[in-house]
Amino acid sequence: MAWLFLLLAAVFEVLFAMSMKYADGFSRPLPSLLVVVAAVVGIYFLTLAMRELPVSVAYPIWTAIGTLGTVLLGVLLLGEALTATKLLSVALIVAGVAGLK
């Protein structure tokens, strides 16, 4: 169950990050509310995951999934560039997290 909680936490981490972009400095009410809700729910699921998983594994995996998801959605939804440097950086993140488990 801990891995499911960690995955849910990561999904809310991505939602949190993407909502910040759409909140436009907290000037738009609905995306701003989503920022706060996604952050709270994401942290809640992360704490549930950490009941069973070591912090040295759970936290880096959470941040890595959040990073990967945010990069992917940034490219797909926001038209951000997917450069060779960005691809290499994402690959290094994946390799680093794989080494933890």
Sequence and secondary structure as in RCSB ss.txt:
>XXXX:A:sequence
MAWLFLLLAAVFEVLFAMSMKYADGFSRPLPSLLVVVAAVVGIYFLTLAMRELPVSVAYPIWTAIGTLGTVLLGV
LLLGEALTATKLLSVALIVAGVAGLK
>XXXX:A:secstr
 HHHHHHHHHHHHHHHHHHHHHHTTTTSHHHHHHHHHHHHHHHHHHHHHTTTS HHHHHHHHHHHHHHHHHHHHH
HHH     HHHHHHHHHHHHHHHHH 
